[in-house]
């Protein structure tokens, strides 16, 4: 049975309403120990089932390398979304803790080059700022400018934010983001009317 699709934000991308979050491919020590054969089977079954949206992050351990290793040859079948802000080269955070995030131009540029190489692709379809940074945080050290330049260069197609209150309202008002990922599934129910209108657009 075909998976239903809908347009993602203002990207124009028709993505399946059921996507695949690749965090569970990260492996030990932050996640379950997943064998390489299991990772290969999972990723290919995701695509075989008709799912066309895969979300990952450099914070997700082995996830990026496994995507590149096992399904890069099927790149035309899926949209690839990732997140930036995680510190490139940082050791894995202890289980249950969030890794270090650094929102600078240099870190964003280092991240895209590393992620493209790991996932064996020349572009990412969607890139989101991770961890809901404030507007000041993404602007003051060039992180947002770097992401916009990567978009202009074709290495990133669309940009967004993995956001939460209180910063999500500012993110919407900035007008530069194509898509928003609500990190809390209850955001819409608890949000003031201006935010609900932004999320619905």
N, C-alpha and C positions, 0 to 999 in steps of 0.2 A: 504494500500500500504506500502511495506517495506521501511524503511528509509535506504538510502545509507550509507555504512560504508567505512572507510579507516583506515590505520595504523596510530597510534598516535606517532609521533616522532620516536624514536628508541626503544619504549616500546614493540612493537609487539602486542599491544592491538588493536583489531578491534573495533573502536568506531564509533557511528553514526555521520554523518557530521553535524547533528543538535543535539546539546546538550541542557541541561537545566541548566541555571544559577539561583541558588536558592536565590539570594539576595533579591528578592521581597517577600520572605517568612519571612523576618526579622521582619516585623510588626512595629508599632509605637514605639518611636517617629521619627525614621529616615526614615521610609517608611510608606506605607499605612497600615491601620489597617486590618489585615487578620484574619478572624475567624478560629478557629481550624478545623471546618468542611470543610471550603474552602481549607485550607492547605492540609488536607487529600485527598480531591478530586483532587486537582492539581497534587500532587505527584503521585498518583496512575494512573491518566490519562496520565501523562508523560510516565510511564512505559507501560501502555496499548497501547500507540501509537507506541511503538517500540524504543523509545529513550533509549539509554543505558549508557549515560555519564551525570553525575550530578556534578556540580561544586558549592562549597560553601566556607565558611570561618568563623572563630569565630567572625569576624568583621560584620557578617551578622545577628546579633540579634538572633532571635528565630529559624533561619534556621536549625542549626544543631540538636537541640532538636526535631524539627518537622520531619526531615528526619528519625531520630531514632524511633520516636513514630509511624510514619505512614507507613514506607516502609522497616524497617529493616528486617521484615519477608520475604521480596522479595530480599534480598541482592545479591543473585546469578544472578539477572537480570540486574544489572547495575554496572558500574565502578564509583567509588567515588573519586572525586578530591577535595582537599582543599588547604589552603594556611597557611603558618606559618610566624611569625614575629610580628603579632598583640599581644599586651601586654595582657597576661592572667590576668583576674580580673579587667581590666580597665573599667570604666563606658563608656557607649556609647558616641561617639563623637556627637556634635551637627549636625543637618542635614546640608549636604553640605560640611562637613569637614571630613578629614581622621583621623581615630583613631591613637593612639600612637603605634609605632612599635619599638620593642626591639629585636635585633638579637644577642642573647646570648644562650649558651648551656642550661642554666637553664630554660629560657623561652620556647625554642623549646621542651624540655622534658615535661614541665608542659602542654604545648599546646597539645601534642599528647595524653597524658593520659586523658585530659579533653575531647578532641574531640572524641576519641574512645568510651568513656563512653557515651557521649551525643548521638552519632549516633549508639550505640549498635552494634559495629562491632569490630573485632580483628585486622583489618588492613585498611589502606587507599591505594587505587591503585596509585594515583598520589598526590604528595605534592609539592607545588611551593612556593618559597620565594615570599612574597608579597611586592609590592611597589618598585620593581626594585632596591634593595640595591646594593652598589658597591661591588666589589670583596673583598676589604679590610674589609668592614663592615661584610660580612658573614664569613670571616675567623678569624678576630682578637679576637673574644670572644667565639669561639667554636661552632657557630651556624651550619656551614656547616659540621663540624666533627660530631656533634650530629645527624644531619639528615642522614648522611652516616651510622652511627651506627644503627639508627632506621631501615634503609634499610637492613642492614646486619641481624638484629634481626627479620625481617619479618613483622614489624609493618607498614612499608612503602614499597611499591613495586618499585616505580619509583619516581625520584625527578626532579624538574624543577624550572623554574623562570617565574614569571609573570613580564615581563621586558619591558623596554623602552630604547631608546637612552638617554645618551651615554653609559650606562653600559652594554647593551645587547651584544655588540661586545665582551667585556671581558668575559661575561658569556659563550658565545659560545666557545671562545678560551680556557676556563678552561678544557673543555672536560669531566666534571663529570656529566653533566645534561642530562637527557633522553628526555626532552621535554621543549619547550618554548611556553609560552602564550604571544602573542603580545598584550600589553595593548592598543595600538593605532592601529586602523584598517588600517591606512595609512602608517604604518611602512615600508612595502615592497616597496611601490611606491616611498618613499622619501629616501630610504636607499642607502648607497654606495654599490658597487658590492660585497665586502667581506661579508657584512651582508646579502645581498640577497641570496648568496650562502649558508650561514649557515642556514637561515630560510627555504631554499628549501630542505635541507638534512634531 
